[in-house]
Amino acid sequence: MNADQLPPVAPEVTATLVETLSPRLRKRLDAAVTKLGARPTHRDGDTVTIQVDDESELRLHAPGGVVARVEDITCGCLLAPACVHRAAAACAAPTADQATEPAEQPAPETPEPTGATEPDAAPPETASEAQRAAADALWAAGAAVLEAGVDGAGAVTQSALLRAAHTARLRRLPRAAAAALSVVTLLRAARTGDPSYRTADLVTALAELLGTARRVGTASGAELAAVSGRARRPYSPDGSLRLYGLFTEPVVTDSGHGGVRTWVAGGDGRFFTVGDVAPGGAGRALGVADRAVRLGDSALTHRELGRAGLAVSGATVSPDGRLGAGKGVKAVTARGAAWTEPPLAALWEAPPAEQADRALRAVSRYAEPDGGGSDLLFLDVELLGAVREPGGACLLARCAGGVPVRLTVADDDPALPHRDNLALLAAAPGTRLRIIGRLLPAPHPRLTLLACSHPTGEGTVDLGLDRLRRADLPDPTAPVHLAPARPASPGAASPLYLLERRVEQTVPAGRAALGLLGDVTAEARRIRRGGLPTAADLLTALCAAASRRERDLFGRLLPADTDGFAAHWLAAARYTAAVSEALCSAAWNPADAAPTVDAPAGDGPTGDGPAAVPPPAQAHAV
């Protein structure tokens, strides 16, 4: 049985089923989940049947696609309904996020003003007692994950997170609830050996969960509204828009969804997207590119819209730039603009460093939701050839100011032409192209390549959908050229990784494993010599909190201080993220002296490193 074969289960259903188990059955729950995963599964309409054994069947009824009630999971074994099978099935199934809207849901009609004010129109100044209690429950559940690590965060620990997420949703804290669901999803991916799982993703999700839960109790006004988040994506009227197509990119998610997203720009430089994503995969992404855009009366396909234009009246736009498709939206085909013509040509005139700073704010790991902005960069580059990396090869190019930029594929799926197109471009060193890429935060300038001007100078190429040919290159017979090695960027040799790896080591193995590291004085000294005294202090405090265990008067070990350790881990995680982003920003300014992005320790300068400059404010937001 594959988890994708099961219908999503509401978080409260899973939590309730686990909570009703006896302590003896809770100990057997993880083994039951594994055992159930090997049983055959059959789907009949809204019902999925799992053959528990030769005589018993387990049924999950999902009207509307989601198992929303405890009664919708039934088992035919002799111990039902108090058996472990129902809870195991809920834990094996994907978690439903019922507050998530479809990617391109039509915007609701704007109601006529009535003169009455809704009770919750004005956000509260401070969090209520119920919200603080929900945030405390989320903090405790996240701290328990850090204490146990991935190996120890089984179904029972996950159910505590799901219960806390459900409570937070009811208390109007959707941002923290969504972070908790992300942690559960990543924990399950890690424990099942999902190849798409990355420890860095779980670090980010845990830090987002803990940081948001911590801020609920202290935030007020607009900050509280940002910390609380929005349960649904609001679409607001935006009048009439004149849009110009930029490019179309395929979208293939780990959850099995596929489709495309077409990027368009307004005359004022704002970016908008029109998408079509649904269950499918890479095959659906390639097929949807030639389907008509679902927006007004336009007959353009997504591929055509990426090179044409639209005139839209009654437009509705979400905070992240998605165009709504409500009944009041009218759109007709209009003339597009080449990348070298106004108004699109202005996108390539901004300096690369300025574009990188703007994109970095959009891709920040802990950016406020609905912050707006785009992670796209528009550069004029000269191709230098392929360059080898530990994970493979990428394309090296030089942009304005002589900044070397590494261009990588946006998706490694063999059904998409990303990889083949990049290999062909590596065989054309010296070619000058106008490109669109997505910023990848790294100590050196790095982008995923999404679109470029055609090597012949005519038209553009959507590198995830269109296939280049040898005949399109200036010299079709040229072999792949390996670019010479380039000097490292200012942040490439930063000792920050010594703290980053300790932060990441905590997630798979838990607090106890970090506490066994022993003395980290040598690592802290090396970090200080690199000009990062705050990082050295954080490393020392983190490892000390991991190993600290107090005893009572009789010499017995007292329970570990999970809250204190979680606070130290959160400070280190947020700090490393802020400094990494500062180093990424510095890498796009090679002409400037490499800045020191650390804050001085509490006892003042240490004398073994350069003078320090305070890091971004979010490093100390915890």
C-alpha positions as CSV (number, residue, x, y, z in Angstrom):
1,M,0.0,0.0,0.0
2,N,1.2,3.5,-0.9
3,A,0.2,6.4,1.3
4,D,-0.9,8.2,-1.9
5,Q,-3.6,5.5,-2.4
6,L,-5.3,6.5,0.8
7,P,-7.6,9.5,1.0
8,P,-6.5,12.5,3.2
9,V,-7.6,12.3,6.8
10,A,-8.6,15.4,8.8
11,P,-6.0,16.1,11.6
12,E,-8.6,15.9,14.4
13,V,-9.7,12.5,13.2
14,T,-6.2,11.1,13.5
15,A,-5.6,12.8,16.8
16,T,-8.9,11.4,18.3
17,L,-8.3,7.9,17.1
18,V,-4.8,7.8,18.6
19,E,-5.9,9.4,21.9
20,T,-8.6,6.7,22.4
21,L,-6.0,3.9,22.2
22,S,-4.9,2.2,25.4
23,P,-1.3,2.7,26.5
24,R,-0.5,-0.8,25.4
25,L,-1.8,-0.2,21.9
26,R,-0.1,3.1,21.6
27,K,3.2,1.3,22.0
28,R,2.3,-1.0,19.1
29,L,1.0,1.8,16.8
30,D,4.2,2.5,14.8
31,A,4.6,-1.2,14.1
32,A,0.9,-1.4,13.1
33,V,1.4,1.5,10.6
34,T,4.3,-0.3,9.0
35,K,2.4,-3.6,8.8
36,L,-0.7,-1.9,7.4
37,G,1.5,-0.4,4.7
38,A,2.2,-3.8,3.3
39,R,-1.4,-4.8,2.9
40,P,-3.3,-4.6,-0.4
41,T,-5.7,-1.7,-1.1
42,H,-8.8,-1.3,-3.2
43,R,-10.7,1.8,-4.1
44,D,-14.4,1.9,-4.9
45,G,-15.7,5.4,-5.4
46,D,-15.3,7.3,-2.2
47,T,-14.3,4.3,-0.2
48,V,-10.9,2.7,0.1
49,T,-10.6,-0.8,1.5
50,I,-7.5,-2.3,3.1
51,Q,-7.3,-6.0,3.6
52,V,-6.0,-6.3,7.2
53,D,-5.9,-10.1,7.1
54,D,-7.7,-13.0,5.5
55,E,-10.9,-12.3,7.5
56,S,-10.9,-8.6,8.2
57,E,-11.2,-5.4,6.2
58,L,-10.6,-1.8,7.0
59,R,-12.6,0.9,5.2
60,L,-12.0,4.6,4.9
61,H,-15.0,6.5,3.6
62,A,-14.1,9.9,2.1
63,P,-17.1,11.8,0.8
64,G,-15.7,14.9,-0.9
65,G,-12.3,13.3,-1.0
66,V,-11.5,13.8,2.8
67,V,-12.1,11.5,5.8
68,A,-13.7,14.1,8.0
69,R,-15.3,12.0,10.8
70,V,-14.0,9.3,13.1
71,E,-17.0,7.2,12.1
72,D,-15.8,7.2,8.5
73,I,-13.0,4.7,9.4
74,T,-14.4,1.3,10.2
75,C,-12.7,-2.0,10.9
76,G,-14.1,-5.6,10.7
77,C,-11.7,-7.2,13.3
78,L,-13.0,-8.6,16.6
79,L,-11.5,-5.8,18.7
80,A,-13.1,-3.0,16.7
81,P,-13.8,-0.2,17.3
82,A,-11.1,-0.2,20.0
83,C,-8.5,-1.8,17.7
84,V,-5.2,-0.3,16.6
85,H,-6.0,-0.7,12.9
86,R,-8.2,2.4,12.6
87,A,-5.6,4.7,14.2
88,A,-2.9,3.1,12.1
89,A,-4.8,3.7,8.9
90,A,-5.3,7.4,9.8
91,C,-1.6,7.8,10.6
92,A,-0.6,6.2,7.3
93,A,-2.9,8.4,5.2
94,P,-1.9,11.9,4.1
95,T,-3.0,14.7,6.4
96,A,-5.8,16.9,5.0
97,D,-5.5,20.6,5.2
98,Q,-9.1,21.6,4.9
99,A,-8.3,25.3,4.9
100,T,-6.3,25.1,1.6
101,E,-8.1,26.3,-1.5
102,P,-7.5,25.0,-5.0
103,A,-4.6,26.6,-6.8
104,E,-6.9,28.6,-9.1
105,Q,-10.2,28.9,-7.3
106,P,-12.5,31.6,-8.8
107,A,-12.6,34.7,-6.7
108,P,-15.9,35.3,-4.8
109,E,-18.1,38.1,-5.9
110,T,-17.6,41.3,-4.0
111,P,-20.6,41.9,-1.8
112,E,-22.4,45.2,-1.9
113,P,-21.7,47.5,1.1
114,T,-24.4,47.3,3.7
115,G,-23.1,49.8,6.2
116,A,-22.8,47.2,8.9
117,T,-19.4,46.2,10.3
118,E,-18.6,42.6,10.9
119,P,-17.7,41.6,14.4
120,D,-14.2,40.5,13.5
121,A,-13.5,43.3,11.0
122,A,-10.9,44.9,13.3
123,P,-8.1,42.7,14.4
124,P,-7.6,42.3,18.2
125,E,-4.7,44.2,19.7
126,T,-3.4,41.1,21.7
127,A,-3.9,37.4,21.6
128,S,-6.8,35.9,23.6
129,E,-6.2,33.5,26.4
130,A,-7.5,30.7,24.2
131,Q,-5.0,31.6,21.5
132,R,-2.1,31.7,23.9
133,A,-3.1,28.3,25.2
134,A,-3.2,26.9,21.7
135,A,0.2,28.5,20.9
136,D,1.6,26.9,24.1
137,A,0.3,23.5,23.0
138,L,2.0,23.9,19.6
139,W,5.3,24.9,21.3
140,A,5.1,21.9,23.6
141,A,4.4,19.6,20.6
142,G,7.3,21.1,18.6
143,A,9.7,20.9,21.5
144,A,8.7,17.2,21.9
145,V,9.8,16.5,18.3
146,L,13.1,18.2,18.9
147,E,13.6,16.1,22.1
148,A,12.8,12.8,20.3
149,G,14.2,13.5,16.8
150,V,12.8,11.9,13.7
151,D,13.5,8.4,14.9
152,G,11.5,8.9,18.1
153,A,8.7,11.1,16.7
154,G,6.3,8.3,15.9
155,A,2.6,8.3,15.4
156,V,1.8,9.3,19.0
157,T,4.1,12.3,18.9
158,Q,2.6,13.2,15.5
159,S,-0.9,12.9,16.8
160,A,-0.1,15.5,19.5
161,L,1.0,17.9,16.8
162,L,-2.2,17.2,14.8
163,R,-4.4,17.9,17.9
164,A,-2.5,21.1,18.6
165,A,-2.8,22.1,14.9
166,H,-6.6,21.5,15.0
167,T,-7.0,23.5,18.1
168,A,-4.9,26.4,16.7
169,R,-7.1,26.4,13.6
170,L,-10.2,26.7,15.7
171,R,-8.5,29.5,17.6
172,R,-7.8,31.4,14.4
173,L,-4.1,30.7,14.2
174,P,-3.9,29.2,10.7
175,R,-0.3,30.1,10.1
176,A,1.0,28.1,13.1
177,A,-1.5,25.3,12.4
178,A,-0.2,25.0,8.8
179,A,3.4,24.9,10.1
180,A,2.5,22.0,12.4
181,L,0.9,20.1,9.5
182,S,4.1,20.6,7.5
183,V,6.1,19.2,10.3
184,V,3.9,16.1,10.4
185,T,4.1,15.6,6.7
186,L,7.9,15.9,6.7
187,L,8.2,13.6,9.7
188,R,6.3,10.9,7.9
189,A,8.4,11.4,4.7
190,A,11.6,11.0,6.8
191,R,10.4,7.9,8.6
192,T,9.2,6.2,5.4
193,G,12.4,7.0,3.5
194,D,10.8,9.3,0.9
195,P,13.6,10.3,-1.5
196,S,12.2,13.8,-1.7
197,Y,12.7,14.4,2.0
198,R,15.4,16.9,3.0
199,T,16.5,17.5,6.6
200,A,16.8,21.3,5.8
201,D,13.1,21.4,5.0
202,L,12.2,19.9,8.4
203,V,14.5,22.3,10.1
204,T,12.7,25.2,8.4
205,A,9.3,23.9,9.3
206,L,10.2,23.3,12.9
207,A,11.7,26.7,13.3
208,E,8.6,28.3,11.7
209,L,6.3,26.3,14.1
210,L,8.3,27.2,17.2
211,G,8.9,30.8,16.2
212,T,5.3,31.5,15.3
213,A,4.0,29.8,18.5
214,R,6.5,31.9,20.6
215,R,5.4,35.2,19.0
216,V,1.7,34.7,19.5
217,G,1.9,35.6,23.2
218,T,3.9,38.8,22.6
219,A,2.6,40.1,19.3
220,S,-0.1,42.8,19.0
221,G,-1.9,44.7,16.3
222,A,-0.6,44.3,12.8
223,E,2.2,41.9,14.0
224,L,-0.4,39.6,15.6
225,A,-2.4,39.6,12.4
226,A,0.8,38.5,10.5
227,V,1.7,35.9,13.1
228,S,-1.9,34.5,13.0
229,G,-2.0,34.3,9.3
230,R,-5.0,33.8,7.0
231,A,-6.9,30.6,6.6
232,R,-7.8,31.3,3.0
233,R,-6.2,33.2,0.2
234,P,-8.2,36.4,-0.3
235,Y,-8.7,37.8,-3.8
236,S,-9.2,41.6,-3.9
237,P,-10.4,43.7,-6.9
238,D,-7.7,45.3,-9.0
239,G,-9.6,47.0,-11.7
240,S,-8.3,46.9,-15.3
241,L,-4.9,45.4,-16.1
242,R,-2.8,45.4,-19.3
243,L,-0.6,42.3,-19.1
244,Y,2.3,41.1,-21.1
245,G,3.4,37.5,-21.2
246,L,6.9,36.5,-19.9
247,F,7.1,32.7,-19.8
248,T,5.4,29.5,-18.8
249,E,6.9,27.0,-16.4
250,P,5.9,23.4,-15.6
251,V,4.8,22.6,-12.0
252,V,5.4,19.1,-10.6
253,T,4.9,18.6,-6.9
254,D,6.0,15.8,-4.6
255,S,2.3,15.1,-3.8
256,G,1.7,14.0,-7.4
257,H,0.2,17.2,-8.8
258,G,1.2,18.6,-12.1
259,G,0.4,21.5,-14.3
260,V,1.8,24.9,-15.4
261,R,2.2,28.4,-14.2
262,T,2.3,31.3,-16.7
263,W,4.0,34.5,-15.6
264,V,2.8,37.9,-16.9
265,A,3.9,41.4,-16.1
266,G,1.8,44.6,-15.9
267,G,2.8,47.9,-17.3
268,D,3.8,49.1,-13.8
269,G,6.3,46.2,-13.3
270,R,4.1,44.0,-11.1
271,F,4.1,40.3,-11.7
272,F,1.0,38.1,-11.9
273,T,0.5,34.3,-12.5
274,V,-2.2,32.2,-14.1
275,G,-2.0,28.5,-13.3
276,D,-3.6,25.2,-13.8
277,V,-2.4,22.5,-11.3
278,A,-4.2,19.3,-10.5
279,P,-3.4,15.7,-9.7
280,G,-1.3,14.3,-12.5
281,G,2.4,14.7,-12.7
282,A,4.9,15.7,-15.4
283,G,2.7,14.2,-18.1
284,R,-0.1,16.5,-17.2
285,A,2.2,19.5,-17.0
286,L,3.3,19.0,-20.6
287,G,-0.3,18.5,-21.8
288,V,-1.8,21.4,-19.9
289,A,0.7,23.8,-21.5
290,D,-1.4,23.6,-24.7
291,R,-4.8,24.0,-23.0
292,A,-6.7,27.3,-23.0
293,V,-6.1,29.7,-20.1
294,R,-9.1,29.8,-17.7
295,L,-9.5,33.5,-17.6
296,G,-12.3,35.5,-19.1
297,D,-12.9,35.0,-22.8
298,S,-9.3,34.5,-23.8
299,A,-8.7,31.6,-26.2
300,L,-4.9,31.6,-25.6
301,T,-3.1,28.5,-24.4
302,H,-0.7,28.8,-21.5
303,R,2.2,28.5,-23.9
304,E,0.8,31.2,-26.1
305,L,0.1,33.5,-23.2
306,G,3.7,33.4,-22.2
307,R,4.5,35.3,-25.4
308,A,1.3,37.3,-26.0
309,G,-0.7,39.8,-23.9
310,L,-4.1,40.2,-22.2
311,A,-6.4,43.0,-21.4
312,V,-8.3,42.2,-18.2
313,S,-11.2,44.1,-16.7
314,G,-12.7,43.4,-13.3
315,A,-9.5,41.7,-12.3
316,T,-9.1,40.0,-8.9
317,V,-5.7,39.3,-7.5
318,S,-4.4,37.4,-4.4
319,P,-1.6,38.8,-2.3
320,D,0.9,36.5,-4.0
321,G,-0.1,37.7,-7.5
322,R,-2.4,35.0,-8.6
323,L,-5.2,36.2,-11.0
324,G,-8.7,35.1,-10.0
325,A,-11.1,33.6,-12.5
326,G,-14.4,34.8,-11.1
327,K,-17.5,35.4,-13.1
328,G,-17.0,39.1,-13.1
329,V,-13.5,38.8,-14.7
330,K,-13.3,39.7,-18.4
331,A,-10.1,39.1,-20.4
332,V,-9.4,39.4,-24.2
333,T,-6.2,38.7,-26.1
334,A,-4.0,41.7,-26.8
335,R,-0.6,42.3,-28.3
336,G,2.4,41.1,-26.3
337,A,5.8,42.6,-26.1
338,A,9.2,41.2,-26.8
339,W,11.7,41.1,-23.9
340,T,13.7,43.9,-25.7
341,E,10.6,46.2,-25.9
342,P,9.0,48.4,-23.3
343,P,7.6,47.8,-20.8
344,L,9.3,44.4,-20.4
345,A,12.8,45.6,-21.3
346,A,12.9,47.6,-18.0
347,L,12.9,44.4,-16.1
348,W,16.5,43.7,-17.3
349,E,17.8,47.2,-16.5
350,A,17.8,46.9,-12.7
351,P,21.3,46.0,-11.4
352,P,21.7,42.2,-10.5
353,A,22.5,43.0,-6.9
354,E,19.3,45.1,-6.5
355,Q,17.3,42.3,-8.0
356,A,18.9,39.7,-5.8
357,D,18.0,41.7,-2.7
358,R,14.4,41.9,-3.8
359,A,14.2,38.2,-4.6
360,L,16.0,37.3,-1.3
361,R,13.2,39.0,0.6
362,A,10.7,36.9,-1.2
363,V,12.4,33.6,-0.7
364,S,13.4,34.2,2.9
365,R,12.8,31.0,4.9
366,Y,10.9,32.9,7.6
367,A,9.3,35.7,5.5
368,E,6.0,37.1,6.7
369,P,3.1,35.6,4.7
370,D,1.6,37.7,1.9
371,G,4.7,39.8,1.9
372,G,4.5,40.1,-1.9
373,G,7.5,40.4,-4.2
374,S,9.0,37.9,-6.7
375,D,11.9,35.6,-6.5
376,L,12.6,36.0,-10.3
377,L,15.8,37.6,-11.6
378,F,16.1,39.1,-15.1
379,L,19.7,39.1,-16.3
380,D,21.8,39.6,-19.5
381,V,24.5,36.9,-19.4
382,E,27.4,35.5,-21.4
383,L,27.7,31.7,-21.2
384,L,31.0,30.3,-20.0
385,G,30.4,26.6,-20.1
386,A,29.6,23.8,-17.7
387,V,31.2,23.6,-14.2
388,R,31.4,20.4,-12.1
389,E,29.8,20.3,-8.7
390,P,29.4,17.5,-6.0
391,G,25.8,17.0,-7.1
392,G,26.5,17.0,-10.9
393,A,27.2,19.8,-13.3
394,C,25.7,23.3,-13.8
395,L,26.1,26.1,-16.3
396,L,28.3,29.0,-15.5
397,A,27.5,32.4,-16.9
398,R,28.8,36.0,-16.3
399,C,26.2,38.8,-15.8
400,A,26.6,42.5,-15.6
401,G,29.5,43.7,-13.5
402,G,31.4,40.5,-14.1
403,V,29.5,38.5,-11.5
404,P,29.7,34.7,-12.2
405,V,26.3,33.0,-11.8
406,R,25.7,29.3,-11.6
407,L,22.6,28.2,-13.5
408,T,20.9,24.9,-12.6
409,V,17.9,23.0,-13.7
410,A,14.5,23.8,-12.1
411,D,13.4,20.2,-12.1
412,D,15.3,16.9,-12.7
413,D,12.3,15.0,-13.9
414,P,13.4,13.2,-17.1
415,A,10.1,13.8,-18.8
416,L,10.8,17.6,-18.7
417,P,13.5,19.1,-21.0
418,H,15.3,21.2,-18.3
419,R,18.4,19.0,-18.1
420,D,18.8,18.4,-21.9
421,N,18.4,22.2,-22.6
422,L,21.0,23.1,-20.0
423,A,23.4,20.6,-21.5
424,L,23.0,22.0,-25.0
425,L,23.6,25.6,-23.7
426,A,26.8,24.4,-22.0
427,A,28.0,23.5,-25.5
428,A,27.8,27.2,-26.6
429,P,30.3,29.2,-24.6
430,G,30.4,32.9,-25.5
431,T,26.8,33.0,-26.4
432,R,25.0,36.0,-25.0
433,L,21.4,35.5,-23.7
434,R,18.7,37.3,-21.9
435,I,17.5,35.0,-19.1
436,I,14.9,34.6,-16.4
437,G,15.8,32.6,-13.3
438,R,14.7,31.9,-9.8
439,L,17.1,32.9,-7.0
440,L,18.5,30.0,-4.9
441,P,19.9,31.3,-1.6
442,A,23.6,30.2,-1.5
443,P,27.0,31.7,-0.6
444,H,27.5,32.2,-4.3
445,P,25.2,33.7,-7.0
446,R,23.0,30.8,-8.1
447,L,19.7,30.6,-10.1
448,T,17.4,27.9,-11.5
449,L,17.1,28.7,-15.2
450,L,13.5,29.0,-16.3
451,A,13.5,30.8,-19.7
452,C,15.9,32.5,-22.0
453,S,16.0,34.3,-25.3
454,H,16.6,31.9,-28.3
455,P,20.3,31.4,-29.1
456,T,19.5,32.6,-32.7
457,G,18.1,35.8,-31.3
458,E,14.5,35.2,-32.5
459,G,11.9,34.6,-29.8
460,T,12.2,33.0,-26.4
461,V,12.5,29.5,-25.0
462,D,10.5,28.1,-22.0
463,L,13.2,25.7,-20.8
464,G,10.8,23.4,-19.0
465,L,8.5,23.0,-22.0
466,D,10.4,23.7,-25.2
467,R,13.3,21.6,-26.4
468,L,16.4,23.1,-28.0
469,R,18.1,21.3,-30.8
470,R,21.8,21.2,-31.9
471,A,20.8,23.3,-34.9
472,D,19.7,26.1,-32.6
473,L,23.3,26.6,-31.3
474,P,25.7,29.0,-33.0
475,D,28.1,26.1,-33.5
476,P,26.1,22.9,-33.6
477,T,29.3,20.7,-33.6
478,A,30.9,22.3,-30.5
479,P,31.4,19.8,-27.6
480,V,30.4,20.6,-24.0
481,H,32.8,23.2,-22.7
482,L,34.1,23.0,-19.1
483,A,34.5,26.5,-17.6
484,P,37.6,27.2,-15.6
485,A,37.5,27.3,-11.8
486,R,36.4,30.6,-10.3
487,P,37.5,32.2,-7.0
488,A,35.2,31.5,-4.1
489,S,32.7,34.1,-3.0
490,P,33.1,35.9,0.3
491,G,30.7,33.6,2.1
492,A,32.0,30.3,0.6
493,A,34.6,29.8,3.4
494,S,32.4,31.0,6.2
495,P,32.6,28.7,9.3
496,L,28.8,29.2,9.8
497,Y,28.3,25.6,8.7
498,L,29.8,24.4,12.0
499,L,26.6,25.8,13.7
500,E,24.3,24.8,10.9
501,R,25.3,21.2,11.0
502,R,24.6,21.0,14.8
503,V,21.2,22.5,14.2
504,E,20.4,19.9,11.5
505,Q,21.9,17.0,13.6
506,T,19.3,17.6,16.3
507,V,16.4,17.0,14.0
508,P,17.0,13.3,13.0
509,A,18.6,12.2,16.2
510,G,17.1,14.4,18.9
511,R,18.5,16.3,21.9
512,A,20.3,13.4,23.5
513,A,22.5,12.8,20.4
514,L,23.6,16.4,20.3
515,G,24.4,16.2,24.0
516,L,26.8,13.3,23.4
517,L,29.1,15.5,21.2
518,G,31.1,16.6,24.2
519,D,33.3,19.7,24.2
520,V,32.8,22.0,21.2
521,T,35.4,24.6,22.3
522,A,37.6,24.0,19.3
523,E,34.6,24.6,16.9
524,A,33.5,27.7,18.8
525,R,37.1,29.1,18.6
526,R,37.2,28.5,14.9
527,I,33.8,30.3,14.4
528,R,35.1,33.3,16.5
529,R,38.2,33.5,14.3
530,G,35.9,33.7,11.3
531,G,34.3,36.9,12.7
532,L,31.1,35.3,14.1
533,P,31.2,35.5,17.9
534,T,27.4,35.3,18.3
535,A,27.4,32.0,16.3
536,A,30.1,30.7,18.6
537,D,28.1,31.6,21.7
538,L,25.0,30.0,20.2
539,L,26.8,26.8,19.5
540,T,28.2,26.6,23.0
541,A,24.8,27.4,24.6
542,L,23.0,24.9,22.3
543,C,25.3,22.0,23.1
544,A,25.3,22.9,26.8
545,A,21.5,22.8,26.9
546,A,21.5,19.5,25.1
547,S,23.8,17.8,27.6
548,R,22.4,19.5,30.8
549,R,20.6,17.1,33.1
550,E,20.0,17.9,36.7
551,R,19.5,15.5,39.6
552,D,17.3,15.6,42.6
553,L,18.5,15.2,46.3
554,F,18.7,11.4,45.8
555,G,20.9,11.6,42.7
556,R,18.1,10.6,40.3
557,L,18.0,12.3,36.9
558,L,15.2,14.9,36.6
559,P,13.3,15.3,33.3
560,A,15.2,17.2,30.6
561,D,14.4,20.9,30.1
562,T,12.8,20.5,26.7
563,D,11.5,24.1,26.6
564,G,14.9,25.5,27.3
565,F,16.6,23.4,24.7
566,A,13.9,24.3,22.1
567,A,14.5,28.0,22.8
568,H,18.3,27.6,22.2
569,W,17.8,25.5,19.1
570,L,15.3,28.0,17.7
571,A,17.7,30.9,18.2
572,A,20.4,29.0,16.4
573,A,18.2,28.0,13.5
574,R,16.9,31.5,13.0
575,Y,20.3,33.0,13.3
576,T,21.9,30.7,10.7
577,A,19.1,31.4,8.3
578,A,19.5,35.2,8.7
579,V,23.3,35.1,8.3
580,S,23.1,32.8,5.3
581,E,20.8,35.2,3.6
582,A,23.2,38.1,4.4
583,L,26.0,36.1,2.8
584,C,23.9,35.4,-0.2
585,S,23.2,39.1,-0.6
586,A,26.9,39.9,-0.3
587,A,27.8,37.4,-3.0
588,W,26.0,39.5,-5.5
589,N,28.2,42.5,-4.7
590,P,31.7,41.2,-5.5
591,A,33.1,44.7,-5.8
592,D,32.3,45.5,-2.2
593,A,34.4,44.3,0.7
594,A,33.0,41.2,2.3
595,P,30.9,42.4,5.3
596,T,30.9,40.8,8.7
597,V,27.3,39.9,9.4
598,D,27.5,38.9,13.0
599,A,26.4,40.7,16.1
600,P,28.8,41.0,19.1
601,A,28.4,38.7,21.9
602,G,26.9,39.9,25.2
603,D,30.3,40.4,26.8
604,G,31.6,42.7,24.0
605,P,34.2,42.1,21.3
606,T,36.5,39.1,21.7
607,G,39.5,40.5,19.9
608,D,40.0,37.4,17.8
609,G,37.9,38.5,14.8
610,P,36.9,41.6,12.8
611,A,34.6,44.2,14.1
612,A,31.0,43.0,14.0
613,V,27.9,44.5,12.4
614,P,24.4,43.5,13.7
615,P,22.7,40.9,11.5
616,P,19.2,41.1,10.2
617,A,16.6,41.7,12.9
618,Q,14.9,38.4,12.4
619,A,18.0,36.6,13.8
620,H,17.1,37.8,17.3
621,A,13.3,37.8,16.8
622,V,13.0,34.7,18.9
